[in-house]
Amino acid sequence: MMPLTAQEDGVRYLLIDRKLSFEAHHVFDLRHLGRLSVDFLIFFGHGIVLECTACSTKRGRALSEVRRRSAFIDYRFGLL
């Protein structure tokens, strides 16, 4: 298992504080589509998936980087 990033560690503490049951770095087996790893799977209702990301790019490229990351996360969640 990979160690949590600083951002993921902060989310972990928040989930623990809220007394939510979760699994960090959960892997979904999507059979023919492969395996999909997510940062957090929260066992609440049908389940909630959290993905942590950050953008350190500044100025002109920042918005395009955020759009790229958002599109990729949207694609991944669409697979689920």
N, CA, C and O atoms as a printed pandas DataFrame, in Angstrom:
     atom_number atom_name residue_name chain_id  residue_number  x_coord  y_coord  z_coord
0              1         N          MET        A               1    0.849   -1.185    0.000
1              2        CA          MET        A               1    0.000    0.000    0.000
2              3         C          MET        A               1    0.889    1.239    0.000
3              4         O          MET        A               1    1.874    1.321    0.733
4              5         N          MET        A               2    0.520    2.181   -0.826
5              6        CA          MET        A               2    1.280    3.425   -0.914
6              7         C          MET        A               2    0.982    4.305    0.293
7              8         O          MET        A               2   -0.137    4.306    0.805
8              9         N          PRO        A               3    1.980    5.052    0.745
9             10        CA          PRO        A               3    1.715    5.973    1.864
10            11         C          PRO        A               3    0.795    7.109    1.410
11            12         O          PRO        A               3    0.769    7.474    0.235
12            13         N          LEU        A               4    0.056    7.648    2.348
13            14        CA          LEU        A               4   -0.849    8.752    2.041
14            15         C          LEU        A               4   -0.069   10.045    1.856
15            16         O          LEU        A               4    0.931   10.282    2.533
16            17         N          THR        A               5   -0.535   10.874    0.935
17            18        CA          THR        A               5    0.055   12.200    0.765
18            19         C          THR        A               5   -0.404   13.074    1.931
19            20         O          THR        A               5   -1.267   12.665    2.708
20            21         N          ALA        A               6    0.155   14.253    2.057
21            22        CA          ALA        A               6   -0.251   15.176    3.123
22            23         C          ALA        A               6   -1.731   15.525    2.997
23            24         O          ALA        A               6   -2.441   15.599    4.000
24            25         N          GLN        A               7   -2.193   15.735    1.781
25            26        CA          GLN        A               7   -3.603   16.059    1.550
26            27         C          GLN        A               7   -4.492   14.879    1.939
27            28         O          GLN        A               7   -5.507   15.062    2.611
28            29         N          GLU        A               8   -4.116   13.672    1.520
29            30        CA          GLU        A               8   -4.887   12.482    1.853
30            31         C          GLU        A               8   -4.894   12.230    3.360
31            32         O          GLU        A               8   -5.903   11.800    3.920
32            33         N          ASP        A               9   -3.771   12.499    4.006
33            34        CA          ASP        A               9   -3.689   12.319    5.451
34            35         C          ASP        A               9   -4.658   13.271    6.168
35            36         O          ASP        A               9   -5.286   12.890    7.156
36            37         N          GLY        A              10   -4.774   14.494    5.676
37            38        CA          GLY        A              10   -5.730   15.440    6.246
38            39         C          GLY        A              10   -7.170   14.964    6.082
39            40         O          GLY        A              10   -7.979   15.095    7.000
40            41         N          VAL        A              11   -7.486   14.412    4.913
41            42        CA          VAL        A              11   -8.824   13.871    4.672
42            43         C          VAL        A              11   -9.069   12.682    5.592
43            44         O          VAL        A              11  -10.161   12.528    6.138
44            45         N          ARG        A              12   -8.056   11.847    5.763
45            46        CA          ARG        A              12   -8.165   10.684    6.651
46            47         C          ARG        A              12   -8.531   11.113    8.073
47            48         O          ARG        A              12   -9.430   10.539    8.689
48            49         N          TYR        A              13   -7.835   12.113    8.583
49            50        CA          TYR        A              13   -8.136   12.610    9.932
50            51         C          TYR        A              13   -9.556   13.175   10.016
51            52         O          TYR        A              13  -10.232   13.001   11.030
52            53         N          LEU        A              14  -10.006   13.842    8.969
53            54        CA          LEU        A              14  -11.368   14.377    8.931
54            55         C          LEU        A              14  -12.398   13.250    8.973
55            56         O          LEU        A              14  -13.390   13.336    9.696
56            57         N          LEU        A              15  -12.159   12.196    8.196
57            58        CA          LEU        A              15  -13.084   11.061    8.173
58            59         C          LEU        A              15  -13.118   10.352    9.524
59            60         O          LEU        A              15  -14.180    9.937    9.986
60            61         N          ILE        A              16  -11.958   10.216   10.152
61            62        CA          ILE        A              16  -11.892    9.597   11.480
62            63         C          ILE        A              16  -12.637   10.465   12.490
63            64         O          ILE        A              16  -13.388    9.954   13.321
64            65         N          ASP        A              17  -12.429   11.772   12.416
65            66        CA          ASP        A              17  -13.091   12.704   13.324
66            67         C          ASP        A              17  -14.611   12.627   13.195
67            68         O          ASP        A              17  -15.331   12.768   14.184
68            69         N          ARG        A              18  -15.092   12.407   11.986
69            70        CA          ARG        A              18  -16.531   12.308   11.725
70            71         C          ARG        A              18  -17.064   10.897   11.990
71            72         O          ARG        A              18  -18.253   10.628   11.826
72            73         N          LYS        A              19  -16.158   10.004   12.403
73            74        CA          LYS        A              19  -16.514    8.606   12.723
74            75         C          LYS        A              19  -17.128    7.876   11.536
75            76         O          LYS        A              19  -18.083    7.115   11.689
76            77         N          LEU        A              20  -16.568    8.118   10.346
77            78        CA          LEU        A              20  -17.023    7.447    9.134
78            79         C          LEU        A              20  -16.140    6.241    8.853
79            80         O          LEU        A              20  -14.921    6.303    9.015
80            81         N          SER        A              21  -16.753    5.155    8.435
81            82        CA          SER        A              21  -16.016    3.956    8.063
82            83         C          SER        A              21  -15.527    4.123    6.622
83            84         O          SER        A              21  -16.309    4.471    5.737
84            85         N          PHE        A              22  -14.246    3.879    6.389
85            86        CA          PHE        A              22  -13.675    4.100    5.058
86            87         C          PHE        A              22  -12.489    3.177    4.821
87            88         O          PHE        A              22  -11.963    2.547    5.738
88            89         N          GLU        A              23  -12.092    3.123    3.565
89            90        CA          GLU        A              23  -10.878    2.412    3.176
90            91         C          GLU        A              23  -10.061    3.342    2.288
91            92         O          GLU        A              23  -10.558    3.861    1.289
92            93         N          ALA        A              24   -8.814    3.543    2.663
93            94        CA          ALA        A              24   -7.913    4.375    1.855
94            95         C          ALA        A              24   -7.310    3.526    0.741
95            96         O          ALA        A              24   -7.033    2.343    0.935
96            97         N          HIS        A              25   -7.111    4.130   -0.416
97            98        CA          HIS        A              25   -6.523    3.490   -1.593
98            99         C          HIS        A              25   -7.241    2.192   -1.959
99           100         O          HIS        A              25   -6.625    1.142   -2.143
100          101         N          HIS        A              26   -8.543    2.301   -2.055
101          102        CA          HIS        A              26   -9.358    1.140   -2.445
102          103         C          HIS        A              26   -9.195    0.886   -3.940
103          104         O          HIS        A              26   -9.096    1.828   -4.726
104          105         N          VAL        A              27   -9.169   -0.384   -4.331
105          106        CA          VAL        A              27   -9.038   -0.768   -5.738
106          107         C          VAL        A              27  -10.304   -1.492   -6.174
107          108         O          VAL        A              27  -10.688   -2.504   -5.588
108          109         N          PHE        A              28  -10.942   -0.966   -7.200
109          110        CA          PHE        A              28  -12.104   -1.612   -7.806
110          111         C          PHE        A              28  -11.620   -2.489   -8.955
111          112         O          PHE        A              28  -10.803   -2.052   -9.767
112          113         N          ASP        A              29  -12.109   -3.704   -9.030
113          114        CA          ASP        A              29  -11.806   -4.585  -10.154
114          115         C          ASP        A              29  -12.950   -4.455  -11.152
115          116         O          ASP        A              29  -14.057   -4.933  -10.902
116          117         N          LEU        A              30  -12.682   -3.811  -12.276
117          118        CA          LEU        A              30  -13.708   -3.556  -13.291
118          119         C          LEU        A              30  -13.666   -4.581  -14.413
119          120         O          LEU        A              30  -14.103   -4.306  -15.531
120          121         N          ARG        A              31  -13.146   -5.745  -14.117
121          122        CA          ARG        A              31  -13.037   -6.873  -15.043
122          123         C          ARG        A              31  -12.352   -6.488  -16.343
123          124         O          ARG        A              31  -11.147   -6.239  -16.347
124          125         N          HIS        A              32  -13.080   -6.434  -17.433
125          126        CA          HIS        A              32  -12.465   -6.194  -18.739
126          127         C          HIS        A              32  -11.891   -4.777  -18.871
127          128         O          HIS        A              32  -11.075   -4.537  -19.760
128          129         N          LEU        A              33  -12.289   -3.848  -18.022
129          130        CA          LEU        A              33  -11.762   -2.482  -18.080
130          131         C          LEU        A              33  -10.500   -2.316  -17.240
131          132         O          LEU        A              33   -9.825   -1.290  -17.326
132          133         N          GLY        A              34  -10.182   -3.320  -16.430
133          134        CA          GLY        A              34   -8.985   -3.252  -15.596
134          135         C          GLY        A              34   -9.313   -2.910  -14.159
135          136         O          GLY        A              34  -10.444   -3.079  -13.701
136          137         N          ARG        A              35   -8.312   -2.430  -13.462
137          138        CA          ARG        A              35   -8.467   -2.078  -12.046
138          139         C          ARG        A              35   -8.397   -0.564  -11.901
139          140         O          ARG        A              35   -7.628    0.101  -12.594
140          141         N          LEU        A              36   -9.203   -0.031  -10.998
141          142        CA          LEU        A              36   -9.264    1.409  -10.787
142          143         C          LEU        A              36   -9.052    1.703   -9.306
143          144         O          LEU        A              36   -9.836    1.269   -8.462
144          145         N          SER        A              37   -8.007    2.428   -9.001
145          146        CA          SER        A              37   -7.691    2.782   -7.629
146          147         C          SER        A              37   -8.242    4.171   -7.321
147          148         O          SER        A              37   -8.108    5.098   -8.121
148          149         N          VAL        A              38   -8.864    4.301   -6.151
149          150        CA          VAL        A              38   -9.371    5.594   -5.692
150          151         C          VAL        A              38   -8.740    5.903   -4.341
151          152         O          VAL        A              38   -8.304    4.995   -3.634
152          153         N          ASP        A              39   -8.691    7.170   -3.986
153          154        CA          ASP        A              39   -8.056    7.555   -2.729
154          155         C          ASP        A              39   -8.836    7.073   -1.514
155          156         O          ASP        A              39   -8.247    6.537   -0.576
156          157         N          PHE        A              40  -10.157    7.257   -1.519
157          158        CA          PHE        A              40  -10.971    6.841   -0.381
158          159         C          PHE        A              40  -12.302    6.279   -0.847
159          160         O          PHE        A              40  -12.945    6.828   -1.741
160          161         N          LEU        A              41  -12.702    5.184   -0.232
161          162        CA          LEU        A              41  -14.046    4.649   -0.381
162          163         C          LEU        A              41  -14.683    4.746    0.994
163          164         O          LEU        A              41  -14.212    4.133    1.952
164          165         N          ILE        A              42  -15.768    5.528    1.089
165          166        CA          ILE        A              42  -16.471    5.724    2.352
166          167         C          ILE        A              42  -17.699    4.832    2.348
167          168         O          ILE        A              42  -18.517    4.893    1.429
168          169         N          PHE        A              43  -17.826    4.012    3.366
169          170        CA          PHE        A              43  -18.941    3.074    3.470
170          171         C          PHE        A              43  -20.132    3.779    4.111
171          172         O          PHE        A              43  -20.363    3.687    5.317
172          173         N          PHE        A              44  -20.880    4.488    3.265
173          174        CA          PHE        A              44  -22.048    5.250    3.689
174          175         C          PHE        A              44  -23.080    5.124    2.578
175          176         O          PHE        A              44  -22.823    5.539    1.449
176          177         N          GLY        A              45  -24.239    4.558    2.880
177          178        CA          GLY        A              45  -25.237    4.347    1.837
178          179         C          GLY        A              45  -24.696    3.377    0.801
179          180         O          GLY        A              45  -24.212    2.297    1.141
180          181         N          HIS        A              46  -24.779    3.768   -0.464
181          182        CA          HIS        A              46  -24.240    2.946   -1.544
182          183         C          HIS        A              46  -22.729    3.091   -1.673
183          184         O          HIS        A              46  -22.103    2.390   -2.468
184          185         N          GLY        A              47  -22.148    3.988   -0.905
185          186        CA          GLY        A              47  -20.711    4.232   -0.960
186          187         C          GLY        A              47  -20.406    5.566   -1.595
187          188         O          GLY        A              47  -21.091    6.013   -2.515
188          189         N          ILE        A              48  -19.374    6.188   -1.090
189          190        CA          ILE        A              48  -18.920    7.481   -1.606
190          191         C          ILE        A              48  -17.441    7.346   -1.923
191          192         O          ILE        A              48  -16.676    6.805   -1.124
192          193         N          VAL        A              49  -17.040    7.835   -3.084
193          194        CA          VAL        A              49  -15.638    7.802   -3.481
194          195         C          VAL        A              49  -15.080    9.218   -3.427
195          196         O          VAL        A              49  -15.682   10.155   -3.950
196          197         N          LEU        A              50  -13.921    9.361   -2.789
197          198        CA          LEU        A              50  -13.218   10.644   -2.759
198          199         C          LEU        A              50  -11.889   10.500   -3.480
199          200         O          LEU        A              50  -11.160    9.529   -3.272
200          201         N          GLU        A              51  -11.587   11.449   -4.308
201          202        CA          GLU        A              51  -10.308   11.491   -5.012
202          203         C          GLU        A              51   -9.645   12.821   -4.678
203          204         O          GLU        A              51  -10.248   13.877   -4.870
204          205         N          CYS        A              52   -8.431   12.783   -4.187
205          206        CA          CYS        A              52   -7.704   13.992   -3.812
206          207         C          CYS        A              52   -6.774   14.406   -4.948
207          208         O          CYS        A              52   -6.086   13.569   -5.532
208          209         N          THR        A              53   -6.758   15.682   -5.252
209          210        CA          THR        A              53   -5.844   16.197   -6.265
210          211         C          THR        A              53   -5.518   17.647   -5.941
211          212         O          THR        A              53   -6.271   18.329   -5.245
212          213         N          ALA        A              54   -4.411   18.095   -6.446
213          214        CA          ALA        A              54   -3.997   19.484   -6.244
214          215         C          ALA        A              54   -3.333   19.973   -7.519
215          216         O          ALA        A              54   -2.763   19.190   -8.280
216          217         N          CYS        A              55   -3.412   21.250   -7.737
217          218        CA          CYS        A              55   -2.780   21.855   -8.910
218          219         C          CYS        A              55   -1.835   22.947   -8.426
219          220         O          CYS        A              55   -2.262   23.919   -7.803
220          221         N          SER        A              56   -0.559   22.782   -8.715
221          222        CA          SER        A              56    0.423   23.775   -8.287
222          223         C          SER        A              56    0.828   24.715   -9.426
223          224         O          SER        A              56    1.630   25.628   -9.232
224          225         N          THR        A              57    0.266   24.481  -10.611
225          226        CA          THR        A              57    0.562   25.332  -11.755
226          227         C          THR        A              57   -0.032   26.717  -11.516
227          228         O          THR        A              57   -1.142   26.848  -11.002
228          229         N          LYS        A              58    0.713   27.735  -11.891
229          230        CA          LYS        A              58    0.253   29.100  -11.675
230          231         C          LYS        A              58    0.008   29.804  -13.015
231          232         O          LYS        A              58    0.512   29.398  -14.061
232          233         N          ARG        A              59   -0.758   30.835  -12.939
233          234        CA          ARG        A              59   -1.050   31.738  -14.055
234          235         C          ARG        A              59   -1.793   31.069  -15.198
235          236         O          ARG        A              59   -2.771   30.362  -14.956
236          237         N          GLY        A              60   -1.361   31.270  -16.430
237          238        CA          GLY        A              60   -2.105   30.888  -17.626
238          239         C          GLY        A              60   -2.420   29.415  -17.751
239          240         O          GLY        A              60   -3.505   29.058  -18.211
240          241         N          ARG        A              61   -1.508   28.551  -17.356
241          242        CA          ARG        A              61   -1.724   27.116  -17.529
242          243         C          ARG        A              61   -2.582   26.515  -16.427
243          244         O          ARG        A              61   -3.058   25.390  -16.575
244          245         N          ALA        A              62   -2.792   27.215  -15.347
245          246        CA          ALA        A              62   -3.498   26.645  -14.191
246          247         C          ALA        A              62   -4.910   26.187  -14.562
247          248         O          ALA        A              62   -5.310   25.076  -14.216
248          249         N          LEU        A              63   -5.654   27.023  -15.254
249          250        CA          LEU        A              63   -7.026   26.673  -15.592
250          251         C          LEU        A              63   -7.075   25.466  -16.525
251          252         O          LEU        A              63   -7.933   24.600  -16.359
252          253         N          SER        A              64   -6.180   25.393  -17.497
253          254        CA          SER        A              64   -6.173   24.237  -18.395
254          255         C          SER        A              64   -5.774   22.969  -17.644
255          256         O          SER        A              64   -6.271   21.888  -17.958
256          257         N          GLU        A              65   -4.889   23.084  -16.661
257          258        CA          GLU        A              65   -4.507   21.927  -15.844
258          259         C          GLU        A              65   -5.685   21.453  -14.997
259          260         O          GLU        A              65   -5.913   20.249  -14.881
260          261         N          VAL        A              66   -6.424   22.368  -14.412
261          262        CA          VAL        A              66   -7.603   22.007  -13.618
262          263         C          VAL        A              66   -8.649   21.340  -14.513
263          264         O          VAL        A              66   -9.267   20.355  -14.109
264          265         N          ARG        A              67   -8.850   21.864  -15.719
265          266        CA          ARG        A              67   -9.799   21.255  -16.658
266          267         C          ARG        A              67   -9.367   19.840  -17.031
267          268         O          ARG        A              67  -10.195   18.930  -17.080
268          269         N          ARG        A              68   -8.084   19.651  -17.293
269          270        CA          ARG        A              68   -7.563   18.335  -17.664
270          271         C          ARG        A              68   -7.776   17.342  -16.536
271          272         O          ARG        A              68   -8.244   16.226  -16.762
272          273         N          ARG        A              69   -7.434   17.750  -15.320
273          274        CA          ARG        A              69   -7.606   16.855  -14.167
274          275         C          ARG        A              69   -9.072   16.546  -13.916
275          276         O          ARG        A              69   -9.423   15.409  -13.600
276          277         N          SER        A              70   -9.928   17.545  -14.054
277          278        CA          SER        A              70  -11.367   17.344  -13.848
278          279         C          SER        A              70  -11.932   16.368  -14.875
279          280         O          SER        A              70  -12.742   15.506  -14.535
280          281         N          ALA        A              71  -11.509   16.502  -16.126
281          282        CA          ALA        A              71  -11.983   15.602  -17.170
282          283         C          ALA        A              71  -11.520   14.173  -16.900
283          284         O          ALA        A              71  -12.280   13.229  -17.115
284          285         N          PHE        A              72  -10.293   14.003  -16.436
285          286        CA          PHE        A              72   -9.777   12.677  -16.139
286          287         C          PHE        A              72  -10.523   12.051  -14.965
287          288         O          PHE        A              72  -10.863   10.869  -15.009
288          289         N          ILE        A              73  -10.781   12.829  -13.919
289          290        CA          ILE        A              73  -11.522   12.311  -12.757
290          291         C          ILE        A              73  -12.946   11.970  -13.172
291          292         O          ILE        A              73  -13.486   10.948  -12.748
292          293         N          ASP        A              74  -13.564   12.816  -14.001
293          294        CA          ASP        A              74  -14.917   12.541  -14.494
294          295         C          ASP        A              74  -14.937   11.240  -15.300
295          296         O          ASP        A              74  -15.867   10.444  -15.167
296          297         N          TYR        A              75  -13.932   11.024  -16.124
297          298        CA          TYR        A              75  -13.832    9.786  -16.906
298          299         C          TYR        A              75  -13.711    8.577  -15.984
299          300         O          TYR        A              75  -14.403    7.577  -16.174
300          301         N          ARG        A              76  -12.838    8.668  -14.993
301          302        CA          ARG        A              76  -12.640    7.554  -14.057
302          303         C          ARG        A              76  -13.919    7.239  -13.283
303          304         O          ARG        A              76  -14.279    6.071  -13.133
304          305         N          PHE        A              77  -14.609    8.272  -12.793
305          306        CA          PHE        A              77  -15.843    8.040  -12.044
306          307         C          PHE        A              77  -16.937    7.509  -12.961
307          308         O          PHE        A              77  -17.817    6.775  -12.511
308          309         N          GLY        A              78  -16.894    7.868  -14.230
309          310        CA          GLY        A              78  -17.843    7.317  -15.195
310          311         C          GLY        A              78  -17.665    5.819  -15.361
311          312         O          GLY        A              78  -18.634    5.108  -15.629
312          313         N          LEU        A              79  -16.441    5.327  -15.206
313          314        CA          LEU        A              79  -16.194    3.892  -15.303
314          315         C          LEU        A              79  -16.833    3.129  -14.148
315          316         O          LEU        A              79  -17.249    1.980  -14.295
316          317         N          LEU        A              80  -16.900    3.795  -12.994
317          318        CA          LEU        A              80  -17.489    3.126  -11.833
318          319         C          LEU        A              80  -18.986    3.002  -12.002
319          320         O          LEU        A              80  -19.664    2.465  -11.126
